[in-house]
Amino acid sequence: MNWSYFIVVFFICLPGIMFMYRSEKIHIKENDVTDSQRLTAHFLTAILFSLIGAYVVPRISIGDQLDISQILLFGVGLGVISSIGHLALYYKYLVPKITKSDYIEIETHYVNTGILSRVFYGGILEEVMFRWGLLSLFIWLFQLLSIGKVISVIAAIFVSSILFALVHLPAIKLIASEPKPAMYVYTSIGNIWVGLFAGVAFIQGGLLAAILVHMLFHLMWWPIQSRKSSKSRQTLHTTN
C-alpha cells in the first residue's frame, strides 16, 4: 500500500465532494436519505477507491506517471476529441429524438448540479473511482490470471468503461419524468465513449491525464449547453 498515493488522491477528491454536497442539499429532497448520509457516502466512496488505487497502482506500474508532456498530450488531446464526439451524439442523436419538455428536464438537471460539481466531482472523483480504482484493479486481476499485459489493459479499459456507463443509467429515471429509449442509448454510448478516452489517457498519462479528459468533457460542453438551453427555454416560454 502506498499511503502517499492514498492521501494525495483522497484530498484531491474533497472539492468535488463539497460542491456536490452543496448542490444535492439544495436541489434533492428525499425523506429517506439525509444530507449527512449523502455526505458520508461521498466520503466513503473517495476513501474506498483511493485505497484500491493506492494498493494496486504500484503493482502494475500504470497510472502514477507525472510526465507533464504526456499528461497534456493525452489529457487535452483525447479530452478534446472525446468532447467533440459527445457533442455530436447529444445534439445530433439525442436531442432530435426527445420532446422539448424532455430536453428542458435534462438541461434543468445539469443546471441544478452546477458546473463546479460536474467538473470537480465528475472530473476528479469519478476518475478516481473508475480509472484509478477499478481500471487499475482489473488490470491487476487479469495479470494475476496470467493474461498478457496488452490484453489486460485493453480488457480493463473496456470493462471499466461499461461499468462507468451502467452506473449512470439509474439517473435517467430521476432526471426525466418520462424516460425515452433514446436516453438510455445516449447514456450508454456516451459514457462508454468518454470512459474509453479517459481509460487510454490514464494508461498513457496517468490519473491527471484522465482527469483532464473528463474535465474538458464538461468544460467544452458547458458554454454550448448554456446558450442552447437558454434559447430552448425562451422558445418554450413563448409558445406557452
C-alpha positions in Angstrom: 0.0 0.0 0.0 1.4 3.4 -1.0 -0.1 5.7 1.7 1.3 8.8 0.0 -0.8 8.0 -3.1 -3.9 7.4 -0.9 -3.5 10.7 0.9 -2.9 12.8 -2.3 -5.7 11.1 -4.3 -8.2 11.3 -1.4 -7.5 15.0 -0.8 -8.0 16.0 -4.5 -11.5 14.4 -4.2 -12.6 16.8 -1.5 -13.5 19.9 -3.6 -15.8 17.7 -5.7 -17.4 16.2 -2.6 -18.1 19.7 -1.2 -19.5 21.1 -4.4 -21.8 18.0 -5.0 -22.9 18.1 -1.4 -24.0 21.7 -1.6 -25.8 21.0 -4.9 -27.6 18.0 -3.5 -28.5 19.8 -0.3 -30.3 22.5 -2.3 -31.9 20.5 -5.1 -32.5 17.0 -3.9 -35.4 16.5 -1.5 -35.5 12.9 -0.3 -37.1 12.0 3.0 -35.4 8.6 3.2 -31.8 9.9 2.7 -30.4 12.7 4.9 -27.8 15.3 3.9 -25.3 13.7 6.3 -25.9 10.3 4.8 -25.2 11.6 1.3 -22.1 13.3 2.5 -20.9 10.2 4.3 -21.5 8.1 1.2 -19.3 10.5 -0.9 -16.5 10.4 1.7 -16.6 6.6 1.9 -16.6 6.3 -1.9 -13.5 8.6 -2.1 -11.7 6.6 0.7 -12.5 3.2 -0.9 -11.4 3.9 -4.4 -8.4 6.0 -3.3 -7.3 2.9 -1.2 -7.9 0.5 -4.1 -5.7 2.5 -6.4 -3.0 3.1 -3.8 -2.7 -0.6 -3.3 -3.0 -1.7 -7.0 -1.3 1.0 -9.0 2.3 0.4 -7.6 1.8 -3.3 -8.5 1.0 -2.6 -12.2 3.2 0.4 -12.7 0.5 2.2 -14.6 -1.5 5.3 -13.7 1.1 7.1 -11.5 3.0 8.9 -14.2 3.9 12.6 -13.7 5.2 13.4 -17.1 3.7 16.8 -17.9 4.1 16.5 -21.6 2.2 13.1 -21.6 -0.4 14.5 -19.2 -1.1 17.4 -21.6 -0.8 15.4 -24.8 -3.2 12.7 -23.8 -5.3 14.7 -21.3 -6.0 17.7 -23.6 -5.7 15.8 -26.9 -8.1 13.0 -26.0 -10.3 15.3 -24.0 -11.0 17.5 -27.0 -11.7 14.5 -29.3 -13.9 12.9 -26.7 -15.8 16.1 -26.1 -16.4 16.7 -29.8 -17.7 13.1 -30.3 -20.0 13.5 -27.3 -21.4 16.8 -28.5 -22.3 15.2 -31.8 -24.0 12.3 -30.0 -26.0 14.6 -27.8 -27.1 17.3 -30.3 -27.4 15.1 -33.4 -28.8 11.9 -31.9 -30.5 12.5 -28.6 -32.0 16.0 -28.8 -33.9 15.3 -32.1 -35.4 12.1 -30.6 -36.9 13.7 -27.5 -39.5 16.3 -26.8 -38.8 19.9 -25.9 -40.0 19.3 -22.4 -37.7 16.3 -22.1 -34.8 18.4 -23.2 -35.7 21.1 -20.6 -35.8 18.5 -17.9 -32.4 17.2 -18.8 -30.9 20.7 -19.0 -32.5 21.7 -15.7 -30.8 18.7 -14.1 -27.4 19.9 -15.3 -28.1 23.5 -14.2 -29.1 22.3 -10.7 -26.0 20.1 -10.5 -23.8 23.1 -11.3 -20.6 23.3 -13.4 -18.3 23.1 -10.4 -19.9 19.8 -9.2 -19.7 18.4 -12.7 -16.0 19.4 -13.2 -14.7 18.6 -9.7 -16.9 15.6 -8.7 -17.3 14.1 -12.2 -13.9 15.1 -13.4 -12.0 14.0 -10.3 -14.0 11.7 -8.0 -15.4 9.6 -10.9 -12.0 9.2 -12.4 -10.6 8.1 -9.0 -13.4 5.5 -8.9 -13.3 4.2 -12.5 -9.8 4.7 -13.6 -7.6 4.9 -10.5 -9.6 2.3 -8.7 -11.4 0.0 -11.0 -9.4 0.1 -14.2 -6.2 -0.5 -12.2 -7.8 -3.3 -10.2 -9.0 -5.1 -13.3 -5.5 -4.9 -14.9 -4.0 -6.3 -11.8 -6.6 -9.1 -11.5 -6.3 -10.0 -15.2 -2.5 -10.2 -14.8 -2.9 -12.4 -11.8 -4.8 -14.8 -14.1 -1.7 -14.8 -16.4 -3.4 -12.7 -19.1 -0.9 -10.7 -21.1 -0.3 -7.1 -20.3 -1.7 -5.7 -23.5 -4.8 -7.8 -23.4 -5.2 -7.0 -19.7 -5.0 -3.3 -20.3 -7.5 -3.3 -23.3 -9.9 -5.5 -21.4 -9.7 -3.4 -18.3 -10.4 -0.2 -20.2 -13.5 -1.7 -21.8 -14.9 -3.3 -18.6 -14.4 -0.1 -16.6 -16.0 2.0 -19.4 -19.0 -0.3 -19.5 -19.4 -0.1 -15.7 -19.0 3.7 -15.9 -22.0 3.7 -18.3 -24.1 1.4 -16.2 -23.9 3.4 -13.0 -25.3 6.4 -14.9 -28.4 4.6 -16.2 -30.5 4.8 -13.0 -30.2 8.6 -13.0 -32.4 8.8 -16.1 -35.5 8.0 -14.1 -34.5 10.8 -11.6 -34.0 13.3 -14.4 -36.8 12.6 -16.8 -40.4 12.2 -15.9 -41.0 10.1 -19.0 -37.7 8.3 -19.9 -37.3 7.5 -23.6 -35.3 4.7 -25.1 -33.0 7.2 -26.8 -32.0 8.5 -23.4 -30.7 5.0 -22.4 -28.9 4.6 -25.7 -27.3 8.0 -25.4 -26.3 7.5 -21.8 -24.8 4.1 -22.5 -22.9 5.0 -25.7 -21.9 8.5 -24.4 -20.4 7.2 -21.1 -18.6 4.3 -22.7 -17.2 6.7 -25.3 -15.8 9.0 -22.6 -14.7 6.1 -20.5 -12.6 4.7 -23.3 -10.8 8.0 -23.9 -10.3 8.6 -20.2 -9.0 5.0 -19.9 -6.4 5.4 -22.6 -5.4 8.8 -21.1 -4.9 7.1 -17.7 -2.7 4.4 -19.2 -0.6 6.8 -21.2 -0.5 9.8 -18.9 -1.7 8.7 -15.5 -4.6 9.9 -13.3 -4.1 13.6 -14.1 -4.5 12.9 -17.8 -7.7 11.0 -17.2 -9.0 13.8 -15.0 -8.2 16.3 -17.8 -10.2 14.3 -20.3 -13.3 14.2 -18.0 -13.0 17.9 -17.0 -12.7 19.0 -20.6 -15.8 16.9 -21.4 -17.8 19.2 -19.1 -15.9 22.5 -19.7 -16.3 22.3 -23.5 -20.0 21.4 -23.2 -20.9 24.0 -20.7 -20.9 27.2 -22.8 -22.6 25.5 -25.7 -25.1 23.9 -23.4 -25.9 27.2 -21.6 -26.5 29.0 -24.9 -28.7 26.3 -26.5 -30.6 25.7 -23.2 -31.4 29.4 -22.8 -32.7 29.6 -26.4 -34.9 26.5 -25.8 -36.3 27.9 -22.6 -37.2 31.2 -24.4 -38.9 29.3 -27.2 -40.9 27.1 -24.8 -41.9 30.2 -22.8 -43.0 32.0 -26.0 -45.1 29.1 -27.3 -46.8 28.7 -23.9 
